[in-house]
Amino acid sequence: MVLEHFEVTAEQYAVVFTANTTHALQIVADSFSFGEKLSLDVYIGVASAGTGPTFAYLRDSHNSVVGMREIVKTKVTKSFLECFNFELVVFYIRNLGACHTSAIFQVDNIFIVDNLEEQLFTHGGRGLFAMTAMSNFCGRKYDLSIIDTLQNKGWSVCLDAAALVSSSPLSLEEIRPHFMAISFYKMFGYPTGLGALLIRRQLRTTLDAVSYLTPRTFAGGTVSQILVDELHSVVRENIEERLEYGTLNYYAICALAKGFSDLKRYGGIQAIHEKTMRIARAAYERLKTKVHWNGKPAVVIYGWLDTSQQGPIVTFNVLRDDGSYVGYSEVEKMTALFGIELRTGCFCNSGACQTYLNISNKQLLDYYEEGKRCGDEKDLIEGRPTGAIRISFGRQSVDEDVTILVQMIDYCFLGVQPSSDINFPVAIDCYSARISRLIVYPVKSCRGIVLKKSYLTKTGLRYDRIFMVESCGTVLTQKREPKMCKLLTKLDESAGMLVLSSTEDPTFSIRVSLFDGNEPSQARIVCVNNIQTSECALEATTWLTSFLKLPDCKLRRVQQYSNKSLSNEAPYLVVNEASIKTLADAIGISTSEAVHRFRPNLVIRGIPPFIEDTAKYIIIDNFRFEVIKKCTRCEMICVNPATGAKEPQLIVALRNFRGKQKMTFGIYAKQIGEEAGVIYENSNVHFE
């Protein structure tokens, strides 16, 4: 069924089942025989001067492809690792013999010394070219007709087709690469953890691609004979048995029959291709016409230079009305409110990311020094984007998805002129303020408790965020499970108990010890953000599982003598009541409801709106606190505390007020000296 889908037979290709696409690529890198071994010399370049076994890949390659070089460079004592721009490869293939040695030619306004032909076609040893079929960054489809030419010139092409075959037909009969890596998860959405390496059997020479793969090790089921006390082993002749180490995922492989059968009933991969491209083209056309009130573009799209060579992906960034970029993390937070699933960042394709965003190697290294890491939310550095936003369309996508995306752009990023920076004529240290509310949240992401007084501890206010709820090992928050806002908490300090109930049935409650579990046989320790926690009473597990309707819910408590709580960034979150009122009035909700949404520990009254952003120190009575940072907000502030429904108005109002700045609200603080004591509602507050 796998070979039939790609229009070949078992006489033409072998199928080796793997854990995923990355695994398939690693098998090729590890097993490929490059030929001669010379002195140690590893070089990475666009056109290096020298000969030897060569591994090449496109700049637009997934990290899994680029990672093959780490295996290759350990195998041969002299190798050349080449990173090619696709246009240069095509240029030479189309102009063979038209250029002379050391000539200079121009491609895409870049002048290149003409020694690439030597690297492509006259290398020593055997070459392996890992080629991207479709960019997972922007959906660009590469011209696969060059594969035959490359292989006729001594290269073996390993095609990374994972992104392409998820939504497009591909005929191995036409393109005939020596190797192809795919993921069935990307094709069907199930099963996870199953891919394949397809290996070409029939070549025009006396050898086939199978002969190019020589495993460097063996495992159960891969050998015909082995001597344990001598270095002797004979691998199996069948290539599938030779490369499939250990026990295969048979259940997942059996499930493929259902996947291919379902695909056939739908009308085949061509039907999916036509549908997804129609929707993607509509998204592209509607996004590219988005402009601000002043006529400036609101969206910049990457790729889509040739719609005939494009997959169902639209990658873009959002622009403000002055041409500056909106960070992709901010856009992601907005899309979450509209139920839009997308990816942000560089999508594990650093080369394409650098190319389309015009980021040099030096800049990328500088970004790392400034703290930028793959997968974080540092989306802008000096106003430049460090990644992009990608929407991908599949079989289940519908036209309404595009409409919702466009509505989100209109609602959240168009038609509003950003607020200018606020000037404060009087410095914050001239004001005398007081605490208007003290709030603790014994269970992370559940309802808080307003107190008249609270004790200061080394982890923050006493009893604040010392419990959490998890489901199957995953910590639950209102962002993940909005129903958490319906969980009520109450302190019975005289009995040393936490009382849990819900807004749906406040008459029913569960009582849990405020201290560590008293049944060691039932307690277990896990690490959540480097915080050790232990499981609480079984009654809480049963009740939470029933109430939240999620599997295996557990209540866990931070160990009693831990020096950390479950707060996100710092022990205390401080907000300004006037700032809250400004945003609440803008969207027509009460200040009290807004306080619930922002989930502060301390609410301060008596200072102008947003002047708290300038504070460096806070003095409450005789206790001194240092401001750590501003609190960056996410879609959790959009959860209606009464219903659990997500309503975007509050975060949009905050975004409108902040303009080009990060969507922050409130300040994180920690106590200086960690002196024990008590603070009260109406305690005096001063700022520095």
Backbone hydrogen bonds, N-H to C=O, Kabsch-Sander energy under -0.5 kcal/mol:
donor,donor_aa,acceptor,acceptor_aa,energy
5,H,1,M,-1.8
6,F,2,V,-1.1
7,E,4,E,-1.5
8,V,3,L,-2.2
12,Q,9,T,-1.0
13,Y,9,T,-2.2
14,A,199,I,-3.0
16,V,14,A,-0.5
16,V,197,L,-2.7
17,F,15,V,-0.6
18,T,195,G,-2.2
24,A,20,N,-1.8
25,L,21,T,-2.4
26,Q,22,T,-2.3
27,I,23,H,-2.0
28,V,24,A,-1.7
29,A,25,L,-2.5
30,D,26,Q,-2.6
31,S,27,I,-2.3
32,F,28,V,-2.4
33,S,212,Y,-2.6
34,F,32,F,-0.7
41,D,77,T,-0.6
43,Y,41,D,-0.5
43,Y,79,S,-0.9
45,G,81,L,-1.2
50,G,48,S,-0.8
54,T,126,R,-0.6
55,F,80,F,-2.2
56,A,128,L,-2.8
57,Y,82,E,-2.2
58,L,130,A,-0.8
59,R,84,F,-2.5
61,S,59,R,-1.7
63,N,348,C,-2.7
65,V,62,H,-1.3
66,V,62,H,-2.0
67,G,63,N,-2.8
68,M,65,V,-1.5
69,R,66,V,-1.7
70,E,67,G,-1.1
71,I,67,G,-0.6
71,I,68,M,-0.8
72,V,68,M,-2.4
73,K,69,R,-2.6
74,T,71,I,-1.2
75,K,72,V,-1.8
76,V,72,V,-1.3
79,S,41,D,-1.6
80,F,53,P,-2.1
81,L,43,Y,-2.8
81,L,79,S,-0.5
82,E,55,F,-2.6
82,E,80,F,-0.7
83,C,45,G,-1.9
84,F,57,Y,-2.6
84,F,82,E,-0.6
88,L,85,N,-1.1
89,V,85,N,-1.4
90,V,86,F,-2.5
91,F,87,E,-2.3
92,Y,88,L,-1.9
93,I,89,V,-2.1
94,R,90,V,-2.4
95,N,91,F,-1.0
96,L,93,I,-0.6
98,A,95,N,-2.2
99,C,95,N,-0.7
102,S,114,D,-1.3
103,A,100,H,-2.2
105,F,112,I,-1.8
107,V,110,I,-2.2
110,I,107,V,-1.8
111,F,109,N,-0.5
112,I,105,F,-2.5
114,D,103,A,-3.1
115,N,113,V,-2.3
119,Q,115,N,-1.1
120,L,116,L,-2.6
121,F,117,E,-2.8
122,T,118,E,-1.7
126,R,34,F,-3.6
127,G,154,G,-1.2
128,L,54,T,-2.6
129,F,156,S,-2.9
130,A,56,A,-2.9
130,A,128,L,-0.6
131,M,129,F,-0.7
131,M,158,C,-2.3
133,A,160,D,-2.2
134,M,160,D,-0.6
135,S,140,R,-3.0
139,G,135,S,-1.6
141,K,309,Q,-2.5
142,Y,133,A,-2.3
144,L,142,Y,-0.8
146,I,143,D,-1.0
147,I,144,L,-1.5
149,T,145,S,-0.6
150,L,146,I,-2.5
151,Q,147,I,-2.5
152,N,148,D,-1.9
153,K,149,T,-1.0
153,K,150,L,-0.7
154,G,151,Q,-1.2
155,W,150,L,-2.1
156,S,127,G,-2.2
157,V,155,W,-0.5
158,C,129,F,-2.7
158,C,156,S,-0.5
159,L,157,V,-0.6
159,L,179,F,-2.9
160,D,131,M,-3.0
160,D,158,C,-0.6
161,A,159,L,-1.1
161,A,181,A,-2.0
165,V,161,A,-2.4
166,S,162,A,-0.5
166,S,163,A,-0.5
167,S,164,L,-1.6
168,S,164,L,-1.3
172,L,6,F,-2.3
172,L,170,L,-0.6
173,E,6,F,-0.6
174,E,171,S,-0.9
175,I,171,S,-1.7
176,R,172,L,-1.7
178,H,157,V,-0.6
179,F,157,V,-2.1
180,M,198,L,-1.8
181,A,159,L,-2.7
182,I,196,A,-2.1
184,F,194,L,-1.9
185,Y,194,L,-0.9
187,M,183,S,-0.9
188,F,184,F,-2.8
189,G,184,F,-0.5
189,G,185,Y,-2.3
195,G,18,T,-2.6
196,A,182,I,-1.7
197,L,16,V,-2.9
198,L,180,M,-3.0
198,L,196,A,-0.5
199,I,14,A,-2.3
199,I,197,L,-0.5
200,R,178,H,-2.8
201,R,12,Q,-3.7
202,Q,12,Q,-0.8
203,L,201,R,-0.6
209,A,200,R,-0.8
210,V,200,R,-0.7
211,S,208,D,-1.2
212,Y,209,A,-1.3
213,L,210,V,-1.5
214,T,31,S,-3.7
214,T,212,Y,-0.7
222,T,219,A,-2.1
224,S,234,V,-4.0
225,Q,234,V,-1.4
227,L,232,H,-2.4
228,V,226,I,-0.5
230,E,227,L,-0.5
232,H,227,L,-0.7
232,H,230,E,-2.6
234,V,225,Q,-2.9
236,R,222,T,-2.2
242,R,238,N,-2.0
243,L,239,I,-1.6
244,E,240,E,-1.6
245,Y,243,L,-1.2
246,G,220,G,-1.2
250,Y,248,L,-1.9
253,I,249,N,-2.3
254,C,250,Y,-2.6
255,A,251,Y,-1.5
256,L,252,A,-0.7
256,L,253,I,-1.1
257,A,254,C,-1.1
258,K,254,C,-0.5
258,K,255,A,-0.5
259,G,255,A,-1.5
260,F,256,L,-2.9
261,S,257,A,-2.1
262,D,258,K,-2.6
263,L,259,G,-2.3
264,K,260,F,-2.1
265,R,261,S,-2.1
266,Y,262,D,-1.8
267,G,263,L,-0.8
267,G,264,K,-0.8
268,G,263,L,-2.6
271,A,268,G,-0.6
272,I,268,G,-1.3
273,H,269,I,-2.6
274,E,270,Q,-2.6
275,K,271,A,-2.1
276,T,272,I,-2.9
277,M,273,H,-2.3
278,R,274,E,-1.7
279,I,275,K,-2.1
280,A,276,T,-2.8
281,R,277,M,-2.6
282,A,278,R,-1.6
283,A,279,I,-2.2
284,Y,280,A,-2.7
285,E,281,R,-2.6
286,R,282,A,-2.2
287,L,283,A,-2.5
288,K,284,Y,-2.3
289,T,285,E,-0.6
290,K,287,L,-1.6
292,H,296,K,-3.2
295,G,292,H,-2.2
298,A,290,K,-2.6
299,V,290,K,-0.6
300,V,317,N,-2.5
302,Y,315,T,-2.8
309,Q,306,D,-1.9
310,Q,307,T,-0.8
311,G,139,G,-2.8
313,I,311,G,-2.4
314,V,391,I,-2.5
315,T,302,Y,-0.6
316,F,389,I,-2.8
317,N,300,V,-2.1
318,V,326,V,-0.5
319,L,298,A,-2.9
320,R,324,S,-3.7
323,G,320,R,-1.9
325,Y,383,G,-0.6
326,V,318,V,-3.0
331,V,327,G,-1.7
332,E,328,Y,-2.5
333,K,329,S,-1.9
334,M,330,E,-1.6
335,T,331,V,-2.6
336,A,332,E,-1.8
337,L,333,K,-0.8
337,L,334,M,-0.8
338,F,334,M,-0.7
338,F,335,T,-0.9
339,G,336,A,-1.2
340,I,335,T,-2.4
341,E,339,G,-0.5
342,L,340,I,-0.6
343,R,390,R,-2.1
345,G,388,A,-2.1
349,N,346,C,-1.3
353,C,349,N,-2.1
354,Q,350,S,-2.7
355,T,351,G,-2.1
356,Y,352,A,-2.9
357,L,353,C,-2.1
358,N,354,Q,-0.7
359,I,354,Q,-2.2
360,S,358,N,-0.5
364,L,360,S,-2.2
365,L,361,N,-2.3
366,D,362,K,-2.4
367,Y,363,Q,-2.6
368,Y,364,L,-1.7
369,E,365,L,-1.8
370,E,366,D,-1.5
371,G,368,Y,-1.7
372,K,367,Y,-2.6
376,D,373,R,-2.0
379,D,377,E,-1.9
381,I,384,R,-2.3
384,R,381,I,-1.7
386,T,379,D,-2.2
388,A,345,G,-2.8
389,I,316,F,-2.8
390,R,343,R,-3.1
391,I,314,V,-2.5
393,F,312,P,-2.5
397,S,394,G,-1.6
401,D,398,V,-1.5
402,V,398,V,-0.6
402,V,399,D,-0.8
403,T,399,D,-1.4
404,I,400,E,-2.5
405,L,401,D,-2.0
406,V,402,V,-2.7
407,Q,403,T,-2.5
408,M,404,I,-2.3
409,I,405,L,-2.1
410,D,406,V,-2.6
411,Y,407,Q,-3.0
412,C,408,M,-2.8
413,F,409,I,-2.2
414,L,409,I,-0.6
414,L,410,D,-1.0
419,S,656,N,-1.3
424,F,422,I,-0.5
430,C,427,A,-1.7
431,Y,428,I,-1.6
433,A,431,Y,-0.5
433,A,685,V,-2.7
434,R,605,R,-2.1
435,I,683,S,-1.8
436,S,434,R,-0.5
436,S,603,V,-3.0
437,R,603,V,-1.2
438,L,451,L,-0.7
439,I,601,N,-2.6
440,V,449,I,-2.1
444,K,442,P,-0.6
444,K,467,F,-2.8
446,C,443,V,-2.3
447,R,487,L,-2.2
449,I,440,V,-2.9
451,L,438,L,-2.9
454,S,679,I,-2.4
456,L,677,G,-2.8
457,T,460,G,-1.9
460,G,457,T,-1.3
462,R,455,Y,-2.2
464,D,461,L,-2.1
465,R,441,Y,-2.4
465,R,463,Y,-0.5
466,I,442,P,-1.2
466,I,463,Y,-0.7
467,F,442,P,-2.4
468,M,556,R,-2.3
470,E,554,K,-2.4
471,S,474,T,-2.4
472,C,552,D,-1.5
474,T,471,S,-2.0
476,L,469,V,-3.1
481,E,477,T,-3.5
484,M,481,E,-2.3
485,C,482,P,-2.0
486,K,483,K,-1.9
487,L,484,M,-1.7
488,L,486,K,-0.6
488,L,501,S,-2.7
490,K,499,V,-1.4
492,D,497,M,-2.8
493,E,491,L,-0.5
495,A,492,D,-0.6
496,G,492,D,-0.8
497,M,492,D,-2.5
498,L,512,V,-4.0
499,V,490,K,-3.1
500,L,498,L,-0.6
500,L,510,I,-3.3
501,S,488,L,-2.0
503,T,486,K,-2.0
508,F,505,D,-1.6
510,I,500,L,-2.6
512,V,498,L,-3.0
514,L,496,G,-2.6
522,Q,519,E,-2.0
523,A,519,E,-1.0
526,V,533,T,-1.3
528,V,526,V,-0.6
528,V,531,I,-2.2
529,N,527,C,-0.6
531,I,528,V,-1.2
532,Q,530,N,-0.5
533,T,526,V,-1.6
534,S,557,R,-2.5
535,E,524,R,-0.8
536,C,555,L,-2.8
540,A,537,A,-0.6
541,T,537,A,-1.2
542,T,538,L,-2.4
543,W,539,E,-2.3
544,L,540,A,-2.8
545,T,541,T,-2.2
546,S,542,T,-1.8
547,F,543,W,-2.8
548,L,544,L,-2.8
549,K,545,T,-1.0
550,L,545,T,-0.7
553,C,550,L,-0.6
554,K,470,E,-2.4
556,R,468,M,-2.9
556,R,554,K,-0.5
557,R,534,S,-2.8
558,V,466,I,-3.0
559,Q,532,Q,-2.0
562,S,559,Q,-2.3
566,L,465,R,-2.5
572,Y,669,A,-1.9
574,V,572,Y,-0.5
574,V,667,I,-2.9
575,V,602,L,-2.5
577,E,575,V,-0.5
577,E,604,I,-2.9
580,I,576,N,-2.2
581,K,577,E,-2.3
582,T,578,A,-1.9
583,L,579,S,-1.7
584,A,580,I,-2.8
585,D,581,K,-2.8
586,A,582,T,-1.2
587,I,583,L,-1.0
587,I,584,A,-0.7
588,G,584,A,-1.0
589,I,584,A,-2.2
594,A,590,S,-2.0
595,V,591,T,-2.3
596,H,592,S,-1.9
597,R,593,E,-1.8
598,F,594,A,-2.2
599,R,595,V,-1.6
601,N,573,L,-2.7
602,L,573,L,-2.0
603,V,437,R,-2.1
604,I,575,V,-2.6
604,I,602,L,-0.5
605,R,434,R,-2.9
611,I,608,P,-1.3
613,D,610,F,-1.3
614,T,611,I,-1.9
615,A,612,E,-1.4
618,I,625,F,-2.5
619,I,686,H,-3.2
620,I,618,I,-0.6
620,I,623,F,-2.6
621,D,619,I,-0.6
621,D,684,N,-2.0
623,F,620,I,-2.9
625,F,618,I,-3.0
626,E,670,K,-3.0
627,V,616,K,-2.5
628,I,626,E,-0.5
628,I,668,Y,-2.7
629,K,668,Y,-0.8
631,C,666,G,-2.4
632,T,630,K,-0.7
633,R,663,M,-3.4
637,I,634,C,-1.5
638,C,635,E,-1.8
639,V,636,M,-1.5
640,N,638,C,-0.6
640,N,645,A,-3.3
644,G,640,N,-3.1
647,E,638,C,-2.9
647,E,645,A,-0.6
650,L,647,E,-0.6
652,V,648,P,-2.1
653,A,649,Q,-2.4
654,L,650,L,-2.2
655,R,651,I,-2.5
656,N,652,V,-2.8
657,F,653,A,-2.1
658,R,654,L,-2.6
659,G,655,R,-2.0
661,Q,658,R,-2.0
664,T,662,K,-2.1
665,F,631,C,-2.6
667,I,574,V,-2.7
668,Y,629,K,-3.2
669,A,572,Y,-2.4
670,K,626,E,-2.1
672,I,624,R,-3.0
673,G,671,Q,-0.6
677,G,456,L,-0.7
679,I,454,S,-2.4
681,E,452,K,-2.9
682,N,435,I,-2.7
683,S,680,Y,-2.1
685,V,433,A,-3.0
686,H,619,I,-2.4
688,E,617,Y,-2.3
